[in-house]
Amino acid sequence: MNLVTMVLTILSAFLITYLIMPWLIRYFRAHKEGQQIRKEGPTWHAKKAGTPTMGGILFIFAALITVLWVGGWQSLLNNTTWALLFTLVVYGLIGMWDDSIKIFEHQNEGFKPWQKALCQVIAACVFTVIYQHEGFQMGFGTSQVGWLYGLFIIFWMVGFSNAVNLTDGLDGLVDGCALISFIAYLIIALAQRQLEVALFCLAVIGGLLAFFRYNHKPAQIFMGDMGSLSLGASLAAVALLLHHEWSLLFIGIIYVIETASVMLQVLSFKTTGKRIFKMTPIHHHFELSGWSEWRIDITFWLITLVSSAVTVIYVLMRN
């Protein structure tokens, strides 16, 4: 893949998202399809109520169209490409269904937890079947673990789709973290000559770059569960296809920290009756400690950047 193709891929997804987004925002506002703010959140988040959500639909669409036309042009439409597009679109549809319930029923709960988990598991099972059927490596490194690896795939995809979803609580936070994460995997994919994975990363990067224009504080539109679930699952799929599964713990360190904060908070409250943090996910703890959204965003982005850079350097040296 040459530089011209890479630039065209990013530019294609960027322009589709950037040019259509103003129309999408107007459409959502006209139809009053806005975000419902959870009552337990910081009180000052109430002013965000009514902000259009489900903006993820556009960068998913942009990535899909871009991968299809560039992939067709470059002869990169194969099983790896279809597996990645399946993940992006299907987890996006799960998120869209969840978002729709919140919007049309005017509440912030969406799916019941078991319903959401079931949909995510089914989607991950389909990906696993495709993964195994196409002869992708069912193990870590040189260790083949067969069906146990299939269970790991399901756990990884469901876990990280939810982890990114939990992180999506501040204007621009997930967009910035995901951008860095996909750039990190782009570098690894290019080093491995996995051009299909590189193409996918480039298309998502282009869409997220354009989306940031409308999602940074003060956000004109949120990505919604549609965007965050699809990004989390896609990152897991990319890590799996590159056979650097564990790297996502570091390239996605913020998603891990956010999820761990929720788990520790629940565990502490149920066992001792006391809370460790003022509120979880942990970005709310920092908000209640007086940090501005921009300060939290920039701090979390920098942590992601440093951790991703170290991880990429380590992976490249190992290769």
Secondary structure as GFF3:
##gff-version 3
##sequence-region A 1 319
A	DSSP	alpha_helix	3	30	.	.	.	ID=ss1
A	DSSP	three_ten_helix	43	48	.	.	.	ID=ss2
A	DSSP	alpha_helix	56	73	.	.	.	ID=ss3
A	DSSP	alpha_helix	79	104	.	.	.	ID=ss4
A	DSSP	alpha_helix	113	133	.	.	.	ID=ss5
A	DSSP	beta_strand	139	140	.	.	.	ID=ss6
A	DSSP	beta_strand	143	144	.	.	.	ID=ss7
A	DSSP	alpha_helix	147	167	.	.	.	ID=ss8
A	DSSP	alpha_helix	173	192	.	.	.	ID=ss9
A	DSSP	alpha_helix	195	215	.	.	.	ID=ss10
A	DSSP	alpha_helix	224	241	.	.	.	ID=ss11
A	DSSP	three_ten_helix	245	247	.	.	.	ID=ss12
A	DSSP	alpha_helix	248	251	.	.	.	ID=ss13
A	DSSP	alpha_helix	253	272	.	.	.	ID=ss14
A	DSSP	alpha_helix	282	288	.	.	.	ID=ss15
A	DSSP	alpha_helix	293	318	.	.	.	ID=ss16
###
